[in-house]
Amino acid sequence: MIRIDLHSHAFSAHTAPKVIAGLLALAHRTCPGFAPHGDGTVPDLLRAEAAADFDRVAICNIATRPEHHTYMARFLTALNSGVLGEEATRRVIPCISLHPLDPDAAAHLKALVDLGARMVKLHPYSQNVALDDPAMIRLMAIIRDAGLPILCHTGHDITAGEDDLAAPRRILRVLKAVPGLRLVCAHCAAWKHPETLDLLLGQPIGVDLAFQPATGVEPIIQRFAREHPMEHLYFGSDWPWASPAEHAARIASWGLPQDRLNAIFGTNAARLLDLV
């Protein structure tokens, strides 16, 4: 079985220290003990994934401005050409992001698909657009029509203030507005939103099981792992904010049946990303 981490972040050696420091400064306002499990670079990510026996990993960086489609194109070009290293070309799943306020999102997405993009990452907090905002819904419809799945941050964000941009009720509005959308809700929309158990648990909605233990949501994530439809469960570490090995061991310790563990650790992601 191929093992896949569907949710990680990595940056160039030049930008990683600045990005990590900036996110830590925001996160420490709500979670003082929050710390990275790596330096945020692609080589360090691949070392962490290899140590956890993951074969493939999606790097899910975020377009925080409309013009960041150009960064996504540079990333895919570097990945395809081997500039990031042979191991990265072989193991990194090409994931991209577009900003909801990009006026030419459809054309930019087509160009990125031509470069090999297999999934789109969206983040209402980092992009400052609510999950059910008309601009976000428009972008999601474009992505659906292109045949790509979406991994979207849901629930509160550890680096954010009190804005409510990715609550479970917004997810339901999106799914009603964009039928046929292949959406994976990162973090099960759990942090600061216990109502996710009433609104999302048991529904035909993808969820990844990434979470920070310090936020106290492990009981909610465990319920999704045990009770949610098995075909809609995905492993995400959210590296460098968690160790893939430690997070995988935590999930394995929950006593789930083997078929459910297989689905979480790779079978579902391989099907989602057409890797089988």
C-alpha positions in Angstrom: 0.0 0.0 0.0 1.2 3.5 -0.9 1.4 5.8 2.1 0.4 9.4 1.5 0.6 12.6 3.6 -2.0 14.8 2.0 -1.2 17.9 4.0 2.2 19.6 4.4 3.9 22.9 3.8 7.5 23.6 2.6 9.3 26.6 1.4 12.6 27.6 -0.2 15.7 27.7 1.9 15.7 31.5 1.4 12.1 32.1 2.5 11.5 29.3 5.1 13.0 31.1 8.1 11.0 34.3 7.5 7.7 32.4 6.9 8.2 30.1 10.0 9.1 33.1 12.2 6.1 35.1 11.0 3.6 32.2 11.6 5.1 31.5 15.0 4.6 35.1 16.1 0.9 34.9 15.2 0.4 31.4 16.7 2.0 32.2 20.0 -0.8 34.6 20.8 -3.2 31.7 21.2 -0.9 28.7 21.7 2.4 29.7 23.5 3.9 26.2 23.2 3.4 26.0 19.5 6.7 25.0 17.7 7.7 23.6 14.3 9.0 20.1 13.8 11.5 21.0 11.1 13.0 23.9 9.3 10.3 24.3 6.7 12.4 23.3 3.6 11.7 20.6 1.1 14.7 18.5 1.9 13.8 18.5 5.6 10.2 17.6 4.8 11.3 14.6 2.7 13.5 13.4 5.5 10.6 13.6 8.0 8.3 11.8 5.6 10.9 9.0 4.9 11.3 8.6 8.7 7.6 8.0 8.9 7.5 5.6 6.0 5.4 7.8 3.8 5.9 7.3 0.1 4.3 10.5 -1.2 3.5 13.9 0.2 1.5 16.9 -1.0 3.1 20.3 -0.4 0.2 22.7 0.2 1.4 26.2 0.1 -1.2 29.0 -0.2 -1.8 31.8 -2.6 -2.2 34.7 -0.2 -2.6 37.3 -3.1 -4.2 37.0 -6.5 -0.9 37.2 -8.4 0.6 34.2 -6.6 -0.4 31.9 -9.4 3.0 32.9 -10.8 4.7 31.4 -7.8 2.6 28.2 -8.2 3.8 27.9 -11.8 7.4 28.4 -10.8 7.0 25.7 -8.1 5.6 23.1 -10.5 8.2 23.9 -13.1 11.0 23.5 -10.6 9.4 20.2 -9.4 9.0 18.8 -12.9 12.5 19.8 -14.0 14.4 18.3 -11.1 15.6 21.7 -9.7 14.2 20.7 -6.3 16.0 17.4 -6.5 15.3 13.9 -7.9 13.7 12.8 -4.7 11.3 15.7 -4.7 10.3 15.1 -8.3 9.6 11.5 -7.5 7.8 11.9 -4.1 6.1 15.3 -4.0 2.5 15.5 -5.2 2.0 18.6 -7.3 -0.5 20.7 -5.3 -1.2 24.4 -6.1 -3.3 27.3 -4.7 -5.2 30.1 -6.3 -6.6 33.2 -4.7 -10.4 33.7 -4.8 -9.9 37.3 -6.0 -7.8 36.2 -9.0 -9.9 37.6 -12.0 -8.3 35.1 -14.4 -8.5 32.0 -12.1 -9.9 29.7 -14.8 -7.0 30.4 -17.3 -4.4 30.2 -14.5 -5.8 26.9 -13.3 -5.7 25.5 -16.8 -2.0 26.5 -17.1 -1.2 24.9 -13.8 -3.1 21.7 -14.6 -1.0 21.5 -17.8 2.1 21.7 -15.5 0.8 18.7 -13.6 -1.3 20.1 -10.7 -3.4 17.4 -9.0 -5.0 19.3 -6.1 -5.7 22.8 -5.0 -5.2 24.2 -1.4 -7.5 27.0 -0.2 -7.3 28.7 3.2 -10.0 31.2 4.1 -7.9 32.8 6.9 -4.6 33.1 4.9 -6.6 34.4 1.9 -8.9 36.6 4.0 -12.0 35.4 2.2 -14.8 33.5 4.0 -15.3 29.9 2.9 -18.9 30.6 1.6 -18.1 34.0 0.1 -19.3 34.3 -3.5 -15.7 34.7 -4.7 -14.6 31.5 -3.0 -17.7 29.6 -4.3 -16.9 30.9 -7.8 -13.3 29.6 -7.5 -14.4 26.3 -6.2 -16.8 25.8 -9.1 -13.9 26.5 -11.5 -11.8 23.9 -9.7 -14.6 21.4 -9.7 -15.1 21.9 -13.5 -11.4 21.3 -14.0 -11.7 17.9 -12.3 -9.4 18.6 -9.3 -10.0 18.0 -5.6 -9.7 20.8 -3.0 -8.0 20.6 0.4 -9.3 23.5 2.4 -8.5 24.7 5.9 -11.6 24.4 8.0 -12.4 25.3 11.6 -10.5 28.1 13.4 -6.9 28.9 12.7 -4.2 28.9 15.3 -2.6 32.1 13.7 -5.9 34.0 13.4 -7.9 36.4 15.6 -11.6 35.8 16.3 -12.8 36.0 12.7 -15.2 33.1 11.8 -14.2 32.3 8.2 -14.3 28.5 7.9 -17.0 27.2 10.3 -18.8 23.9 9.6 -22.0 25.7 8.6 -20.1 27.5 5.8 -18.9 24.1 4.5 -22.5 23.0 4.2 -23.4 26.1 2.2 -20.5 25.5 -0.1 -21.5 22.0 -0.8 -25.0 23.1 -1.6 -23.8 25.8 -3.9 -21.2 23.7 -5.7 -22.6 20.2 -6.2 -20.1 17.6 -7.2 -17.3 19.3 -5.4 -14.5 17.0 -4.2 -13.7 18.8 -1.0 -11.4 17.6 1.8 -11.9 19.6 5.0 -8.5 19.9 6.8 -8.6 19.5 10.6 -12.2 18.2 10.5 -13.3 21.8 11.1 -12.8 20.9 14.8 -10.9 23.7 16.6 -13.4 26.1 18.3 -16.2 24.4 16.5 -17.5 21.4 18.4 -20.7 21.6 16.3 -18.7 19.9 13.6 -19.8 16.6 15.1 -23.5 17.5 14.6 -23.0 19.1 11.1 -20.3 17.1 9.4 -19.7 13.8 11.1 -21.2 11.0 9.0 -21.8 13.1 6.0 -20.2 12.3 2.6 -17.5 15.0 3.1 -13.8 14.4 3.0 -11.8 15.2 6.1 -8.1 15.1 7.0 -7.1 14.2 10.5 -4.4 16.9 11.0 -4.6 18.7 14.4 -2.6 20.2 17.1 -2.8 18.3 20.4 -2.5 21.6 22.4 -5.9 22.7 21.0 -7.7 20.0 22.8 -9.6 18.6 19.8 -8.2 15.1 19.8 -11.5 13.6 21.0 -13.3 15.2 18.1 -10.7 14.0 15.6 -10.9 10.5 17.1 -14.7 10.4 16.5 -14.2 11.3 12.9 -11.5 8.6 12.5 -13.8 6.0 14.1 -17.3 7.0 12.8 -17.0 9.0 9.6 -17.5 7.2 6.3 -14.2 5.3 5.8 -13.8 6.4 2.1 -13.7 10.1 3.2 -10.8 9.9 5.7 -7.3 11.2 4.9 -4.0 11.5 6.7 -2.5 14.9 6.9 0.4 15.9 9.2 0.5 19.7 8.5 4.3 19.5 8.7 6.3 21.4 9.8 3.7 22.1 12.5 3.5 18.4 13.4 5.8 15.4 12.9 4.5 12.9 10.4 5.9 10.0 12.4 4.4 11.2 15.7 1.1 12.0 14.2 0.8 8.7 12.4 1.7 6.8 15.6 -1.0 8.8 17.5 -3.6 7.8 15.0 -2.4 4.2 15.0 -2.7 4.1 18.8 -6.5 4.7 18.6 -7.3 1.0 18.0 -8.9 1.5 14.5 -9.5 -1.6 12.4 -6.8 -2.3 9.7 -9.0 -1.5 6.8 -9.8 1.9 8.2 -6.1 2.6 8.9 -5.3 1.6 5.3 -7.9 4.0 4.0 -6.5 6.8 6.2 -2.9 6.3 5.5 -3.0 6.2 1.7 -5.7 4.2 -0.1 -8.2 7.1 -0.2 -5.6 9.7 -1.1 -4.3 7.6 -3.9 -7.8 7.3 -5.4 -8.5 11.0 -4.8 -5.3 12.0 -6.7 -5.5 9.4 -9.4 -2.3 7.7 -8.3 -3.7 4.2 -8.7 
